[in-house]
Amino acid sequence: MDKNINIDHKLIEYIFSHTDNLHFVQKELLEYNESLGHIKRLQISILQANFLQFLIKSNSFKSCLELGTFTGYSTLSMALSLPKNGKIHTIDIDNGRNIIAKSFFKKAKVLNKIKIEISNANVALDKLIKNNKKFDLILIDADKENYINYFNKSLRLLNKKGMIIVDNILWKGEVINNNSRDKINTKIKNFNTHVKKTKINKYILPIGDGFYICWK
Ligand SMILES: C[S@@+](CC[C@H](N)C(=O)[O-])C[C@H]1O[C@@H](n2cnc3c(N)ncnc32)[C@H](O)[C@@H]1O
């Protein structure tokens, strides 16, 4: 058996008190998401966002693509870590939430690093492939039904030393529940099997709802 400790709220507080402070707009955005009630669960966790920031900084990534903006916590976190000439292209089908996200990006003075596209992610990905675009980091966090499509298309958009990160791949731990009738759980399990069979380097990092980390 592997050795892992349980990370409860107190330990998370301890982790936060021993790492760099969040940007004040990250804090405001977290408070805003908190006010949304149940739907706040759509946001990636603070630790996941910190990890994305670490990847961007330690690999000197300059170009990111994100599927699933929501209110912009993951986008903002990545934009704050990108260099001045770095860019993140974020795609979401929902126009209403994009307006909220944009107001936070503006406040954090990172709007110039962010391209917001309101579109179906599949359509947007096809367009990017057609235009021969390449990215250093691709975060897949939109509708789970399309994860296999998003992943296959992302492989074509990835720079040589780039990474694809996929969220929710442990689905609250339900991926090991054989009695689960949750349709999304089945989709996630199929997706995980698909990645397993794909010839690419991969790790699963059990933070938040689970990150698949893939690179060529
Ligand atoms: C889990 S949330 C993204 C959370 C965000 N990354 C964050 O950390 O705050 C998923 C988002 O995907 C968007 N979405 C759902 N289906 C989509 C589609 N077909 N194309 C593009 N975006 C989609 C939803 O509108 C939602 O905002």
The ligand as a Tripos MOL2 file, in Angstrom:
@<TRIPOS>MOLECULE
LIG
   27    29     1     0     0
SMALL
NO_CHARGES

@<TRIPOS>ATOM
      1 C1        -16.0060   22.9960  -14.0120 C.3       1 LIG1
      2 S1        -16.4170   24.4970  -14.7750 S.3       1 LIG1
      3 C2        -14.8670   25.2500  -15.0480 C.3       1 LIG1
      4 C3        -14.2390   25.7540  -13.7620 C.3       1 LIG1
      5 C4        -13.0540   26.6860  -13.9290 C.3       1 LIG1
      6 N1        -11.9670   26.0250  -14.6140 N.3       1 LIG1
      7 C5        -12.6170   27.1810  -12.5610 C.2       1 LIG1
      8 O1        -11.6980   26.6000  -11.9780 O.co2     1 LIG1
      9 O2        -13.2570   28.1100  -12.0410 O.co2     1 LIG1
     10 C6        -16.9340   23.9590  -16.3490 C.3       1 LIG1
     11 C7        -17.2830   25.0570  -17.3410 C.3       1 LIG1
     12 O3        -17.4090   24.4400  -18.6240 O.3       1 LIG1
     13 C8        -18.3920   25.1400  -19.3560 C.3       1 LIG1
     14 N2        -18.8860   24.2810  -20.4280 N.ar      1 LIG1
     15 C9        -19.8060   23.2700  -20.3490 C.ar      1 LIG1
     16 N3        -19.9790   22.7070  -21.5480 N.ar      1 LIG1
     17 C10       -19.1770   23.3650  -22.4210 C.ar      1 LIG1
     18 C11       -18.9170   23.2400  -23.8140 C.ar      1 LIG1
     19 N4        -19.5310   22.3040  -24.5570 N.pl3     1 LIG1
     20 N5        -18.0250   24.0850  -24.3670 N.ar      1 LIG1
     21 C12       -17.3950   25.0190  -23.6260 C.ar      1 LIG1
     22 N6        -17.5970   25.1810  -22.3020 N.ar      1 LIG1
     23 C13       -18.4710   24.3690  -21.7020 C.ar      1 LIG1
     24 C14       -19.4550   25.5190  -18.3280 C.3       1 LIG1
     25 O4        -20.1790   26.6400  -18.7700 O.3       1 LIG1
     26 C15       -18.6100   25.7630  -17.0710 C.3       1 LIG1
     27 O5        -18.3880   27.1420  -16.8780 O.3       1 LIG1
@<TRIPOS>BOND
     1     1     2 1
     2     2     3 1
     3     2    10 1
     4     3     4 1
     5     4     5 1
     6     5     6 1
     7     5     7 1
     8     7     8 2
     9     7     9 1
    10    10    11 1
    11    11    12 1
    12    11    26 1
    13    12    13 1
    14    13    14 1
    15    13    24 1
    16    14    15 ar
    17    14    23 ar
    18    15    16 ar
    19    16    17 ar
    20    17    18 ar
    21    17    23 ar
    22    18    19 1
    23    18    20 ar
    24    20    21 ar
    25    21    22 ar
    26    22    23 ar
    27    24    25 1
    28    24    26 1
    29    26    27 1
@<TRIPOS>SUBSTRUCTURE
     1 LIG1         1 GROUP 0 **** ****
